[in-house]
Amino acid sequence: MTVSNIPNRYRFASGRAALFVAFTLVGGLMTEQTQAAEAATTAKATFGGGCFWCTEAVYAQIKGVESVVSGYIGGQVENPTYKQVCSGLTGHAEAVEITYDPTVVPYEKLLEIFFSTHDPTTLNRQGADVGTQYRSAIFYHDEEQKKVAQQVIIRLNAAKVFPAKIVTKLEPATVFYPAEDYHQDYFALNGYQPYCQAVIAPKVAKVRKVFKDLLKDE
């Protein structure tokens, strides 16, 4: 997670107004089937969108989200450390595990936010962060989440929202290992740092502008 020489494409999502138009044009993503499936009080969603500091900060402000934990998933090593994951040798992705109330914020809306706040077209890369640990990935918790994610990707590709094909991986959710304590609530506790100001703050500001109807009451 380097601060210097951040490519313009790292702020890829900041100029993607077309994304929201596409979500409108393709119609509502909710179906009677998914509405019924999301009748539970709480559910989990797990996303890898590059730096987990960014992803956590984005979802922490969304109404219906009860908790967001930064961590590691999708690898072969038990209880990996940040240093191990950063080596790219463990197979893990930096990700967040979201506990949310689907009656307040549906899974499809979480996906919309996900695709709006990172670049899903660069393989194993988000800007200056390169490696499989920064892959764009949706770790589905059941077949319904997998189906919904597949449908969303198909619709976004068909609408040509992005300049290239979406390469987001769909992987079954495996063991999620919470990251070290200093990674949790990173933006909230370190918002003054250059990386936070240059990379995370614009994403948070975008969500507050575009998804203002989904923000938690302050």
Disulfide bonds with the S-S distance in Angstrom:
none
